Amino acid sequence: MSMMQEFKEFAMKGNVVDLAVGVIIGGAFGKIVDSLVADIIMPPIGKLFGGLDFANYYIGLNGQDAHLSLVEAKKLGAVWAYGNFATILLNFVILAFVIFQMVRLMNKARTLNTREAAAEAAAAPAPTPEDIVLLREIRDSLKK
């Protein structure tokens, strides 16, 4: 089997295609969560803590003035950007929670489908084997 044919078989498996779709959707969803955190959640929190953009909270390690933006402070040397870290951490927590809820719903749906299939299989009587049907016909004809 050639390497190209082997790769084609690998790439066309359902799991690989599902993974590719998941990565693409996950990337787009990650951007939505980034926007939610940066544009909706963090501005009120930043306002509560002094009216600055929360991502601009840092401690200058080279004596930078605390009133500079994070970008300007980084130009002057190393900074400990705890506000940016908190923003990214909040992004992760929201994303992990949403993914957890999606997996939980998928597991519930899968369990429900399995239970329904098991109930249908238990409710439907198994068909009588053909040899038993033939023996019954012979028995009934002998009785006559």
Secondary structure, DSSP 8 states (H G I E B T S, - for coil): --HHHHHHHHHTSHHHHHHHHHHHHHHHHHHHHHHIIIIIIHHHHHHHTTSS-GGG--EESS---TTS-HHHHHHHS-EE-HHHHHHHHHHHHHHHHHHHHHHHHHHHHHHHHHHHHHHHHHHS-----HHHHHHHHHHHHHH-
